[in-house]
Amino acid sequence: MRFDWIVTEESPQLLRDFIREKALPRKFMSAVKYHGGEILVNQQPVTVRYQLAVGDQVSIIPPIEEGHDTVAPSYKPIDIVYEDRDILIVNKPSGVVSIPSVRAPDTSMANRIKGYYVSQNYADQVIHIVTRLDRDTSGLMLIAKHRLAHAFFDRLLQQNALVKRYLAISSKREWPTDHGMIEAPIARHPESIIQRIADPSGQPAKTEYWVSQQYAEGSVLALQLHTGRTHQIRVHLMSIGGSLVGDTLYGPTEQPLKRQALHCHQLIFSHPFTHQRMIVTQSMPNDMLEWCHTNQGGK
């Protein structure tokens, strides 16, 4: 991995100031300096006190990320929606966890992505997951392919500049408006380590919704998170009487779907290296489409 820039500033500038202007994280630069990376100007090693001139090529080569033995490679296929040097976006199927756990030590998406990296003979083997999804939620997951991309995406998340939009099927049929905001603090359930509840004592949470289609047994919604609380969509919809179809944790135990009908269908962000506006979309999966087909003839 190598990152290159051309100096365009005509006034004298130290390399350390140039690096600061590029907002390169201190932790990243520390790894470059002390763990086998290189800092070059015009292909020659230099220190950060080097005096730059207009037209100089600054190159930073970080150390290779060898990966963790705790993430064993799995060679089950992954559905790649987009990939370039810096990022990987995959379509996660329902029923697969994002990261390894005691119950799924080698079948998570991280394991599958590790297997893909190994099969592609990528030098960097660390799996930097930027956006996770619950086991039964399908859709787009964003993975940074190296530590600098991960750091830049963390900044976007902190600035709420990485937009995640979902498609969901709610059991609620009637809505006061086609577009609205659910604002309700979310707290831990007092009698469960898994469940959450809408409660004034909780952390602030905001979910925007658009009613896409209404059926006799529910509605298809487009949703955007403005905060990132655990189970936020599920809790917010339950709190207004419209739990997700298929959600046995927050809805009835008898359900027409085998999992909650929630799908991350769109990611919107500015690419941290090309600065291109990225809009990546993944259509609704078959089980949710089948529910819609079965319930046609509603409103």
C-alpha positions, 0 to 999 in steps of 0.5 A: 500500500502506498499513498502519494501526493504532489506538493502544489504550495509554492511557499516553503513548507516542512513535511510535518506541516504538509502531513498535518494539513492532510489530516493523517492520524497520529496513530497511523503516522506512528505506525509508519515511523516506528513499525516498518513504514517509510516516508519518501520525497521524490522516492528518497527517505526523509524525516518530517523536517524535510523542506518541501518545494512545489512539484515534490512527490510525497509518498507514505508507505505504511507497514503491512497489516498481517492480520489476527490469528483469531479471525480464521479465513472462511472460503464461503462466497461473499457478494461484492457490491463495490471494491477499490483499493481502499474500500470493500462493500458487500451484501450480507445475507441474513442469518450471518453475524458480522464479527466472530463470536463464541457461537460463530467463531469462523462463520461470520462476515469477517471470516468470509472477508478474511478468506477472500483477502487470502484468496486474492493474496492481499498484503493487508489482512486485517478486517476493518469493519466500518458498518456492522449489521445484526445477524438477521439484518441483511444488506450493505456492509462497508469494510475499510481495506487498511488502517488509514481508510478505517480512520477516515471513515471513523471521522465520517461516522463521528460527523454523521457524514456516512448515511445508512438507509434501510428498507423495512416491513413494519406491521403498522398499516396506518401512518399519520404522515408519509414522512416523519421522525421518531424521537425516543430515548433508548435504554436497556430493558430492566429484565433483559441483557439483550432487549432495549426499550424506549424510555426517558432515562435512555440515550437520545435516539432519532429515526427518520422514516418514509412510508413507501407502500402500504399493505393490508398486513403492514407497510414498507418503509425507508428508514434513515438513522440519525443516531446509532443505538442498539436495536434502534429501528426495532425499538422505535417501530415497536414503540409506535405500534409497528414492530418489524415483521418477523421480529420475535424479540420485539413482536409476536412469536408467530411471524410470517418471516423467519427473521426481522424484515430489515435490509440496509439498502443504501450507503452514501458518503464522500470517498475519503481518498478520491472525494467522489460522492458515493451512492451504493444501493442494494435492492430488497432481498427475496424473502421481503419481496415475497412478503410484498407479493403475498400481501398485494391487494392491500392499500 
